[in-house]
Every structure is written in C-alpha cells, then in structure tokens.
Amino acid sequence: MKTNELKELGAEELEAKIAEVRKELGDLKLKLASKVDVEKPVRIRLLRREVARMLTVLAAKKEAK
C-alpha cells in the first residue's frame, strides 16, 4: 500500500493490517528457513518495508492525538 492510502486508514485498521502483514512475513521466513522453495524471496524485503511504513504512519497518528 502507498503511504497516502495508509494515512486514510484509522489506527485500529492500521494495527490489524500490520498484524496481517507480519503474519505473512513470518510464514515466508519460516518457509525460507525450512529450505522450502519460496516463490518470490524478494517479497520478504517488500513486506518488511511495508510494515515499517505502516508503523511510521501509526506512530504519527498516535503523536497527533
């Protein structure tokens, strides 16, 4: 998701989205660690960046309150 789209979400929705992406990231890391062929290994890096982006937007929302 783009930053503009993330800013439109509420804090609760954003936290739910973070949990969802972290679960997917954990699943991919588990597959990689267990030597299962990961279809798109670059997806791990993209998910990490997406989580960081969401956490930044969430922190800004909480600070603004």
PyMOL CGO cylinders between C-alpha atoms (Angstrom):
from pymol import cmd
from pymol.cgo import CYLINDER

trace = [
    CYLINDER, 0.00, 0.00, 0.00, 1.08, 3.52, -0.62, 0.3, 1, 1, 1, 1, 1, 1,
    CYLINDER, 1.08, 3.52, -0.62, 1.60, 5.97, 2.22, 0.3, 1, 1, 1, 1, 1, 1,
    CYLINDER, 1.60, 5.97, 2.22, -1.37, 8.09, 1.16, 0.3, 1, 1, 1, 1, 1, 1,
    CYLINDER, -1.37, 8.09, 1.16, -3.65, 5.05, 1.40, 0.3, 1, 1, 1, 1, 1, 1,
    CYLINDER, -3.65, 5.05, 1.40, -2.25, 4.19, 4.83, 0.3, 1, 1, 1, 1, 1, 1,
    CYLINDER, -2.25, 4.19, 4.83, -2.87, 7.70, 6.14, 0.3, 1, 1, 1, 1, 1, 1,
    CYLINDER, -2.87, 7.70, 6.14, -6.57, 7.35, 5.27, 0.3, 1, 1, 1, 1, 1, 1,
    CYLINDER, -6.57, 7.35, 5.27, -6.97, 4.27, 7.48, 0.3, 1, 1, 1, 1, 1, 1,
    CYLINDER, -6.97, 4.27, 7.48, -7.88, 4.53, 11.13, 0.3, 1, 1, 1, 1, 1, 1,
    CYLINDER, -7.88, 4.53, 11.13, -5.50, 3.47, 13.89, 0.3, 1, 1, 1, 1, 1, 1,
    CYLINDER, -5.50, 3.47, 13.89, -7.37, 0.21, 14.57, 0.3, 1, 1, 1, 1, 1, 1,
    CYLINDER, -7.37, 0.21, 14.57, -7.50, -0.71, 10.89, 0.3, 1, 1, 1, 1, 1, 1,
    CYLINDER, -7.50, -0.71, 10.89, -3.81, 0.05, 10.59, 0.3, 1, 1, 1, 1, 1, 1,
    CYLINDER, -3.81, 0.05, 10.59, -2.94, -2.17, 13.55, 0.3, 1, 1, 1, 1, 1, 1,
    CYLINDER, -2.94, -2.17, 13.55, -4.98, -5.00, 12.04, 0.3, 1, 1, 1, 1, 1, 1,
    CYLINDER, -4.98, -5.00, 12.04, -3.21, -4.56, 8.70, 0.3, 1, 1, 1, 1, 1, 1,
    CYLINDER, -3.21, -4.56, 8.70, 0.18, -4.61, 10.45, 0.3, 1, 1, 1, 1, 1, 1,
    CYLINDER, 0.18, -4.61, 10.45, -0.71, -7.87, 12.20, 0.3, 1, 1, 1, 1, 1, 1,
    CYLINDER, -0.71, -7.87, 12.20, -1.82, -9.40, 8.90, 0.3, 1, 1, 1, 1, 1, 1,
    CYLINDER, -1.82, -9.40, 8.90, 1.36, -8.43, 7.06, 0.3, 1, 1, 1, 1, 1, 1,
    CYLINDER, 1.36, -8.43, 7.06, 3.56, -9.57, 9.96, 0.3, 1, 1, 1, 1, 1, 1,
    CYLINDER, 3.56, -9.57, 9.96, 1.86, -12.98, 9.86, 0.3, 1, 1, 1, 1, 1, 1,
    CYLINDER, 1.86, -12.98, 9.86, 2.53, -13.29, 6.14, 0.3, 1, 1, 1, 1, 1, 1,
    CYLINDER, 2.53, -13.29, 6.14, 6.13, -12.21, 6.70, 0.3, 1, 1, 1, 1, 1, 1,
    CYLINDER, 6.13, -12.21, 6.70, 6.56, -14.82, 9.43, 0.3, 1, 1, 1, 1, 1, 1,
    CYLINDER, 6.56, -14.82, 9.43, 5.18, -17.53, 7.17, 0.3, 1, 1, 1, 1, 1, 1,
    CYLINDER, 5.18, -17.53, 7.17, 7.60, -16.59, 4.40, 0.3, 1, 1, 1, 1, 1, 1,
    CYLINDER, 7.60, -16.59, 4.40, 10.55, -16.54, 6.81, 0.3, 1, 1, 1, 1, 1, 1,
    CYLINDER, 10.55, -16.54, 6.81, 9.55, -19.96, 8.11, 0.3, 1, 1, 1, 1, 1, 1,
    CYLINDER, 9.55, -19.96, 8.11, 9.43, -21.37, 4.57, 0.3, 1, 1, 1, 1, 1, 1,
    CYLINDER, 9.43, -21.37, 4.57, 12.82, -19.86, 3.80, 0.3, 1, 1, 1, 1, 1, 1,
    CYLINDER, 12.82, -19.86, 3.80, 14.36, -21.25, 7.00, 0.3, 1, 1, 1, 1, 1, 1,
    CYLINDER, 14.36, -21.25, 7.00, 12.97, -24.74, 6.40, 0.3, 1, 1, 1, 1, 1, 1,
    CYLINDER, 12.97, -24.74, 6.40, 14.51, -24.85, 2.92, 0.3, 1, 1, 1, 1, 1, 1,
    CYLINDER, 14.51, -24.85, 2.92, 11.14, -24.89, 1.18, 0.3, 1, 1, 1, 1, 1, 1,
    CYLINDER, 11.14, -24.89, 1.18, 11.33, -23.21, -2.20, 0.3, 1, 1, 1, 1, 1, 1,
    CYLINDER, 11.33, -23.21, -2.20, 9.99, -19.67, -1.73, 0.3, 1, 1, 1, 1, 1, 1,
    CYLINDER, 9.99, -19.67, -1.73, 8.30, -18.47, -4.89, 0.3, 1, 1, 1, 1, 1, 1,
    CYLINDER, 8.30, -18.47, -4.89, 9.32, -14.80, -4.55, 0.3, 1, 1, 1, 1, 1, 1,
    CYLINDER, 9.32, -14.80, -4.55, 12.07, -14.26, -1.97, 0.3, 1, 1, 1, 1, 1, 1,
    CYLINDER, 12.07, -14.26, -1.97, 12.11, -10.53, -2.70, 0.3, 1, 1, 1, 1, 1, 1,
    CYLINDER, 12.11, -10.53, -2.70, 8.62, -10.41, -1.15, 0.3, 1, 1, 1, 1, 1, 1,
    CYLINDER, 8.62, -10.41, -1.15, 10.24, -10.71, 2.30, 0.3, 1, 1, 1, 1, 1, 1,
    CYLINDER, 10.24, -10.71, 2.30, 12.07, -7.42, 1.83, 0.3, 1, 1, 1, 1, 1, 1,
    CYLINDER, 12.07, -7.42, 1.83, 8.97, -5.73, 0.47, 0.3, 1, 1, 1, 1, 1, 1,
    CYLINDER, 8.97, -5.73, 0.47, 6.86, -6.89, 3.41, 0.3, 1, 1, 1, 1, 1, 1,
    CYLINDER, 6.86, -6.89, 3.41, 9.46, -5.67, 5.91, 0.3, 1, 1, 1, 1, 1, 1,
    CYLINDER, 9.46, -5.67, 5.91, 9.41, -2.25, 4.30, 0.3, 1, 1, 1, 1, 1, 1,
    CYLINDER, 9.41, -2.25, 4.30, 5.63, -2.21, 4.25, 0.3, 1, 1, 1, 1, 1, 1,
    CYLINDER, 5.63, -2.21, 4.25, 5.48, -2.99, 7.98, 0.3, 1, 1, 1, 1, 1, 1,
    CYLINDER, 5.48, -2.99, 7.98, 7.96, -0.20, 8.68, 0.3, 1, 1, 1, 1, 1, 1,
    CYLINDER, 7.96, -0.20, 8.68, 5.91, 2.23, 6.59, 0.3, 1, 1, 1, 1, 1, 1,
    CYLINDER, 5.91, 2.23, 6.59, 2.73, 1.29, 8.44, 0.3, 1, 1, 1, 1, 1, 1,
    CYLINDER, 2.73, 1.29, 8.44, 4.41, 1.63, 11.84, 0.3, 1, 1, 1, 1, 1, 1,
    CYLINDER, 4.41, 1.63, 11.84, 5.67, 5.08, 10.88, 0.3, 1, 1, 1, 1, 1, 1,
    CYLINDER, 5.67, 5.08, 10.88, 2.19, 6.23, 9.87, 0.3, 1, 1, 1, 1, 1, 1,
    CYLINDER, 2.19, 6.23, 9.87, 0.71, 4.71, 13.04, 0.3, 1, 1, 1, 1, 1, 1,
    CYLINDER, 0.71, 4.71, 13.04, 3.26, 6.50, 15.23, 0.3, 1, 1, 1, 1, 1, 1,
    CYLINDER, 3.26, 6.50, 15.23, 2.47, 9.79, 13.51, 0.3, 1, 1, 1, 1, 1, 1,
    CYLINDER, 2.47, 9.79, 13.51, -1.26, 9.25, 14.10, 0.3, 1, 1, 1, 1, 1, 1,
    CYLINDER, -1.26, 9.25, 14.10, -0.71, 8.50, 17.79, 0.3, 1, 1, 1, 1, 1, 1,
    CYLINDER, -0.71, 8.50, 17.79, 1.57, 11.51, 18.17, 0.3, 1, 1, 1, 1, 1, 1,
    CYLINDER, 1.57, 11.51, 18.17, -1.02, 13.78, 16.57, 0.3, 1, 1, 1, 1, 1, 1,
    CYLINDER, -1.02, 13.78, 16.57, -3.64, 12.83, 19.17, 0.3, 1, 1, 1, 1, 1, 1,
]
cmd.load_cgo(trace, "trace")
